Amino acid sequence: MLAVILAPFYLALNYYLYKRSFSWLTVCIHIIHPDKIRFCYRILYWITGFSLLIAFVLPQSRLQRIFKILSNYWIGIFFCALFLAAAGDLIGLFIPKKDQSILAAAGVMILAAVLVFTVYGSIHARHIDTTDYVVTVDKACAGRKELRVALVADLHLGYNSGLSQVKKIVKQINQGKPDLVCIAGDIFDNEYRAVKDPEKIEKELGKIQSTYGTYACWGNHDIGEKILGGFTFGTKKASDNDRQMEELLSRSGIRLLDDKTILIDGAFYLAGRKDSSKARKIGELRRGAKDLLKDCDLTKPVIVMDHEPKEFKQLSEAGADLDLSGHTHDGQIFPGNKPSRMAGPHTLTRRSSVHAALAGLVDGSLTADLPREDSMCLQNNLWEVPPLV
Ligand SMILES: [Fe+2]
């Protein structure tokens, strides 16, 4: 519904960008002359502008994949160009005498900036950083003084993230020599069919090594839905897509915790929550924090995976010591990352807690109690990948 409401705005902003870029092009081609350029530009612009819709309506094919990837890049390019064009127009209000050379020069600068941002963003999106956190939980953990937890979230496997990204992530996880690996949702990007080489990806995920294994919970995008410009068009029930997603995890040796809590090695608990958004869409009820942890011996550490970082208070009151989440993507891109980071620590208990929201395709957030004596140290490695422009 929101997509339908926003569609006229998208069209209007596209029209504005088209007009501005066309004016610039008109000035330029006045200099270099080829008249057919105008016609070609019109066609090219609107095919690209409508690439989201074209990819949405095309049947599954190579052409549809090309349009989908094009539209994903276009979203970034569009907002970057729109922002710069609007800034240029604002600056233009203060320039009393504008001639065509100023417009031509401004256009060249905007085009160059968009190109630089796009190339930089594309390279940056494929780079993986890790962030280390040391979190101390004030509970004894049988036989262990330290637990190394690798947290990964928001892989969004699909058109723009695939085998090569998974290979890098698996390599980094294994280099960290974790005891436990948690994948906190949004493993897929709504369309299972978008995953290229699923057999190779499941083989790769199966190479993750840790003492206690790899566990996952679902995120809001781990559901078979059609997606248009980031907006999903829902389903009322679990689809074949969902089953394929689950089967891929299972074949990779990844254990799905879908509103389940398990005791690991008799030492600590790990719970995985249903994603609230996915549960609502497919008509399932998500267990409350108290219900989920009701059978836990709260003298042992309790770790919870919950894709969306919320319900800290309820989780804390139910006995959770650590909440591992993803979803925020660190505000996606600048300046969205600013309010996301300013949100700072969230409160998990009355004492204190830490929260870290990370960037990008693989991101995570973490909440935990701060140190007290005789405590167990949970070292969390969070993989950080900035998003595509
Ligand atoms: Fe999410």
Residues whose N, C-alpha, C, O or C-beta is under 5 A from the ligand:
A	BS01	LIG	D186 G219 N220 H327
